[in-house]
């Protein structure tokens, strides 16, 4: 609002006490002759002072939440929990008190939400259409997960009136954010993608996919993994992963003990959980494609069939050259010659030399003879070296017949001391347990 006064004569202002002038803009004095400032005590200059706060009688003072909050991780490595809001639940907020008195017209009370968006890296203020002394808000915005949400009720000034601050849990609310981020850092910044571990599940194909993801595209993997953990949905290239509530709500621990319904494995005789970030990515991706897999140790539902592996290689990982050979028919010939063996090994090594990454479909006995020797335990691994065949023919059989190669599997460093293959194998063992590959580049 502006005001202009035109006076033909003199303006005289006499103030018994202090005389203060405040302006949000400039204060300009113009005179046809001179501008005089006089004082009995002297004239001083300094930084501008803020105007006194205007007390508004009709203003919201406090807001209260009437809906029960839910537990989730405290996100501080302590293993403890904290209360907060969860995605998809409706929360009822009500004005608790006013600066002096309620407004004459109750619908003069307005509401808004404020939070800092990680996806946009800025503060967002969202006005609500509801007016009055209470509001019900359904927290169905994924971007608010893992953030503090500020609910405001106001009549005149949203910055200075009633505000209620509450934490909104990450979508995987039982998972400790600090532990999750530690695991992501190990797989990317510390260059240990081989830590990806399927644990006691049949998610070996997913493990191969995310091993290559973390190894070949660590920054993209990092962003994808963090977003999936926080919001419950993440998209890379043309593939969106959005697991169901059964996966999102799985608890790694119950009463401080390992949850037997959570994927586990044994390390040094102790039962431990599947790494949190691997559950989020591996189980989350498999469940997206097959909702019958609920994030436990369901073996058949978790299996990663070749068409899914090809689809993920193209749409999730973004490889342009993807094809398979031999993976669809694990029934192998009973009789084969040294030429058959040589051709199969040469085919693999040529692809490695051409820069392809190979995901091999094998019987798990090929790399670790601990499951069984009589049945098919189909398993995906990533080949990390050429296949070396040391062979010398003899009169009554081979004088030397040893095959060696390196693979990623089961959360183990392919170049480490306890790597797979656990020991060199014969060509017969290789032919009986090797099926084929998917090549990607």
Secondary structure, DSSP 4 states (H G I P E B T S, - for coil): -------SS------SS------SS------SS------SS-----PPPPPPPPP-SS-EEEEEE-SPPEEEE-SSSS--EEEEB-TT-EEEEEEEEESSS--SSGGG-EEEEEEEETTTTEEEEEEEEEESSEEEEE---GGGTTEEEEEEEESS-TTTSEEEEEEE--SSTTS-HHHHHHHHHHHTTT--GGG---TTSS-HHHHHHHHHHHHH-HHHHHHHHHHHHHHS-EEETTEEE---HHHHT--SEETTEE-TTS-EEEETTEEEEPPHHHIIIIIHHHHHH-TT--SS--HHHH---HHHHHHHHHHTS--SSEEEESTT-----S---HHHHHHHHHHHHHHHHTT-EEEEEEEGGGT-TTS-SSS--EEEEEE-SPPEEEEE--TTS-SEEEEE--EEBTTB-TTSTTPBSSS-B-HHHHHHHEEEEEEE-
